[in-house]
């Protein structure tokens, strides 16, 4: 095969598959592992999800490139499973992740539960009674839904930002009948702060509270209330054991105090530039903030080689330029009527848009960001666009 042929990727047939099925495509000529890390564990809010609920293209690309090298990537979050599904899809991830602040280690695609530590029924009933007596707003979370006894300002946040819809119920009908993995308190003023402190003090031997934040609501604290044995660190131990990976081969990235135990267990501890000071104090490295694609910067620095002057990987370093072709496949979600576009040969270049044109334009921009070509051309026919780039 000539050098020219090696540089050319032939446009293949159209596969109507989800983007994550293409993430094993090898595009790493001239790229080698820089370190011994086999697993990257990433917090969501404030780490890879910004104040607008978005993940940057640079972060998506770095994660996809790490995965093509055989490195596993898992999310670790206080969020429930349903609030993470769109990001798992957007990043093209599969496999097991950490949810509920460490109370659940679970594979959403296979519905495979690796580890779960729900709240004891007796303790849950005590918490419900105490919350009612002290007029404390509390939410109860099962694996696939959450329950409230009243609708307030928190419902709008869960619905609009996290995509969660509450189930109005009498908690007496829930305790002992549903498996409740966590409770959640919401704090955004002094009165709620006092109630939260009273609750945690009362249950200090029976429950553990950890604070999570999201840049989208900087004045709101989400208090995850779980069994005292639960933490992201203990969940990481379960995950690593399941994957047969030593903890010293784990790279963990986070920004909040609920990430302390996660980083403490990992071989490489990365704190975001916007992280709490407590986390920065134990970190091996402080990367850029979430709005500057700090996850990508950390992965580039410790996992990938061949960085460009802007810190972005070029998967074709060493190929001496040339023309290449890629296809962008467009799909429509029948429920939302929103279009998505992805490039099977470059799994980090996924995008979405309200129109077909927007989705294709976003994916094209991602290819440009990924390869930094000197020229780029695009021709669309039906549901497939051919994109030709020149790296000379």
ABEGO torsion letter per residue (X at the ends): XBAAAAABBBBBBBBBBBAAAAAABBAABGBBBABABABBBBBBBGAABBAAGBBBAAAAAAAAAAAAAGBBBBBBBABBAAAAAAAAAAAGBBEBBBBGGGABBBBAAAGBBABBBBBBAAAAAAAAAAAAAAGBBBBBBBAABBBBABBBAAAAAAAAAAGBBBBBBBAAAABGABBBABBBBBBABAAAAAAAAAAAAAAAAABBBBBBBBAABAABBBBBBBBAABBAAAAAAAAAAAAGBBAAABBBBBABAAAAAAAAABABBBBBAABBAAAAAABABBBBBAAAGAAAAAAAAAABBGBBAAGBBBAABGAGEEBBBBBBBBBBBAAAGBBBBBBAABAABBBBBABAAAAAAAAAAAAAAAAGBABBBBBBBEABBBBBBBAX
